[in-house]
Amino acid sequence: MSGTSGKMSGVSGKLTLAGIAVATSTVLAACSMGGGQEPEAAAPADLFEALTAYCGQAFAGRVDSEDPRDADWVGQTLVMHVRECSDDEIRIPLHVGEDRSRTWVVTRTEDGYRLKHDHRHEDGSEYVLTQYGGDSALVEGLRIEFPADEFSRDLFVAEGIPDSAQNTWMMEIGDGSFTYGLDRPGRTFRAVFDLSTPVEAPPAPWGFED
């Protein structure tokens, strides 16, 4: 009996040590998986979601262009203000110096997104050239492209600027910046905004004073 008892005692000791090893490895595994730490926030699914994260903030920018047609903008302070956000619409006034006439309006559609340019005079009335834009033809990560829609093409032709009927606008977030652009044959425009340092929110755009 004493021999058997010694063997059983040895086995029991081995089992106890094995149990301790399993428990220890379980704790270590939990620690290695980030136990007690906040999970990392999920990356935004697309540009619309990414812009919503900046709602209420304003950012300074500059025109990235050597085109003489952009000379008036190059010397101005540009500020974009992600002013209003809902599940289906984001309104982003663009201030060019003291000019508060422009607002980008991005909305969800059944098939993607729509960009419109809301242009107002200082008294709040609409410009003749307003509400132009288009529906998304490309949604790729944090970039969306919007070719001019039929309404915009007809408007540009009616106002004597038929070349603009070939416009494709783009919006993109990358490397801590937001880029708004325009492309058509013979014309490229880019305005780049620094998202790393918010600035003081500007006054409301014309026609939308609080």
N, C-alpha and C positions, 0 to 999 in steps of 0.2 A: 504493500500500500504506500509506503513512503516513497518508493521509486516512482510510482504512478503519480503521486502528489507533486513530486518535484518536476516531472514532465509537464503536468497541467499548469503548474505555477509558471514555468518557462513560457508555455504557449500563451498564457494569459498576459504575461508581461509583453510579449511580442505584439499581441493584439492591441494592448493599450498604447504602445508606442506607435503602432500603425494608425490608430484612431487619432492620436495627437498630430501625426504627420498630415493626415487628410484634412483635419480641421485647420491646421496652419496654412496648408496650400490653398484652402478655400478663402481664408481671410486675405492672403496675399493676392489671389486672383481678383477679389473684389476691389482691393486697393488699386491694382493695376488698371482696372476698368473705370477708374475715376470716381470711386465711392466717396461721397461727401462733397463732390464738386458739382457746380452748376453745369448742365449740358450746354454744349455750344449751340448758338442760335442757328436755325436752318437758313441757308442762303436763299435770297429772294428768287422766286420762280421766274420772274420776268421784269421788264422795265417798269411796268405799272406798279407792281408790288414794291419794287425798289424805291420809286419816287414817293410812294405813300409813307415810307419810313422817314422821309425828310419833311413831312408835312409841318407847316408853321415856320420853317426855317428859310433864310435867305442867303444867297451866295454871290460873291462878286465874280465877274468874268471879264473876258477880253475877246476881241475879234482876232482870229488867227487867219489873216489874209493880207496879201500884197496887191490885191486887185484895186486899182484906183477908184472903182465904183463903191468901195467900202471905206474910203478915206474919212467920211464924216463919222462913221462908227468907231474907227480905230482910236480916235482921240477922246472917246466918251467912256464914262464909267458905266459898266453893264452890271445889273443886279437882277437875278432871277429869284422869285419868291414863291415857294410851294405853298400857296395861300389857303386853298380850300381842297379838301379831299373827302370823297365818299367811296362806297364800294364800286361805284360805276363811273365816277368823274373826278378828275384832278384839274384844278385851275392854277396856272402858273403865270402871273404877270411878269413881263419882261420890261425893265426900266432901262432906258438908254439916256444917260444924263438926267435931265429934268423931264424928259418925255415919258409919260405914263400911259401911252395910248394902246399898248400891246398886251394881250393875254393869250397864252397857249392854253387850249382846252383839249384834254385827252380823255376820251370816254371809251368804255367797253362797248363792243357790239356783239352780235351773235357769233360772228366769225373771227373776231380779233379786237382791233382797236381803231379809233378814229382821232385824227388831229384836226383841229380847226384853229384859225387865227382870228381872234376877236379884236377888231381895231375900233377905237373910240376917239372922238374929239374931246377937248377939255370940258365941253359942256355935257358930255355923256352921250351925245348922238353918234351914230355909227358912221364910219368912213364908207365911201362908195365901195372901196376894196376891203371887204371884211367877210368873215365866215368862210374863207377859202381854206382848203386843205384836202384831206383824202383818207381813205381807209388803208389799214396796214396790208402791205403785200409781202412783207418779210418781218417775222418775229423770231429773232435768233438770240437767245440768251438775254442780255440786257441791252439789246439794240432793236429798234423798230424803224422800218422805212414806210413812208406814206406817199405814194404817187398821187398827183392831182386827180381829183374826181371830176365827174362831168360838170357839176355845178361850177367848180373852180375854172375848168377849161373854158366854159362858156363866158364866165365873168371876165377872164383875162382877155379873151378875144374881143368882147364887147367894149372893153376899156382901152383897146389899142395896144396891148402888150402880149401878142400871141405867143412869143417865145416862152412866156411863163406857163403856158399850158402844158409844157413838158416837165414842169417841176416835180422833183421827188424830194420830200423833206425827210430828215432822219433825226432820231434822238437816241443817245447812247450813254450808258454809265460804264466807266472803266478807269482803273488806276486812280481812284479817288477824285475823278472829275466827271462832269456832265457835259456832253457835247450836243449842240443843236446845229443842224446843217441843212444846206440846200444844194441840190445838184440838178443840172440840166446841161445839154450840149453847150460848151463854151462858157459855163458859169459854175463856180464852186464857192460856197460860203460856209464858214465854220465859226461858231462862237463857243468858247470853252470856259467852263465855270469850275472853280475850286470847291469841292465838297468837303474838304478837310477842315475848313475854318468858316463857320457861319458868321454873317455880318448882321448888323442891325436891320430889322425888317423895315422896308420903305413904306411910304403912305400907300393907301389903296389906289388901284388903277382908276383912271378917269371913268366915270359912269358907275363906279361901284364903291363910292365912299361909304365908310361905316356910319 
